[in-house]
Amino acid sequence: YPECGHVSDKLALLVLIMIGRDDQWARARSCEDLTAHRAGGDAPIDLTVYPNMRHGFLEPDYMAGYDATAAEDSLRQTRAFLTRNFGGSR
């Protein structure tokens, strides 16, 4: 759940960002702007913005924002990102 407005556009590593559109602490728009600005860069950013999700959608103990469907999808995407970029069987 980063606040992408504080991230340099000179990233040297692969980045996976998953954020809720309605995150009350970090703005999804700043991540979309960062991703658009970096289009074609050396270190791509994989960005997923979950509609109607708030901060904490992945954390069951954070009841204000938890969403089981978004949490499951974000874990699936994380596994796929790691496998795609670093190998592995899962």
N, C-alpha and C positions, 0 to 999 in steps of 0.2 A: 504494500500500500504506500508507494512512495509519493512524495511531493516532487514531481518531476521538474517544477520550475527552478529547483535548486541543483539540478543535474547538468553537468557540462555536456555540450553537444560533441565533445571530443572523446567519446567513449572508446576504449580499446578492447573491451570484452563483450561477449554476447550478453544480452539482457532479456529477461523475461519479466514482463510487468502484467499483473492482473489487478484491476482496480474497479470499484463500483462507481457507476455513473453518479450516484447520489452520496458518495463518500463525504462525510461531514468534516473531515480533517485534511484530506488531500484531494486536490482537484484533478479529476480525470482529464479535463481539457488540457491541462499543462502537459500530461503524458502524450496526448494526441498531437499537440504542437511539437513536442520533442521528437516524436516518431516521424512526423511529416517533414520536419526540418532535416532529419538524418536520412531520408530516403536515398538509397544507393550508397550509404556509408560503408566503411570497412567492418564495423561491428554492428550487425543488424539488431534491431529491437523487436521482439515479439510482444505485441500488446493486445490484451483482451480487456475490453470495457464491458462490465456486466450491467445491463440496464436495471434500474430500480434497486440496485444494491448499495448498501451503506458500508462504512468502515467496519471491519470485523466479520465480513460474510463467511470467512473460512473458520472462525473460532466458535465452537459450540458453547463455550463458557461466556462468550460475549453476546448475550442475548439481544442486544439492541440492533445487531446487524446480521446475525448468523442466518445463512440460507443453505440448507443441505444440498440442494441441486447445484448451486453455484460452487459450493465447497467441493463436491465430488468432481465437477467439471475442471476446476482449477487444479486439483490433484492429478487428474488424468492428463491435463495439458503439461503439467510439470514433468511427469514421467516421460511423456512423448518428447518434450524439449531436451531433457537430459539424454535420452536414448539417441535422438537425432544428432545431437551435437557432440556427445561424448561416448557413444556406443553403449553396448549392453544388451541384454536379452529381454528386458522388461520395458 
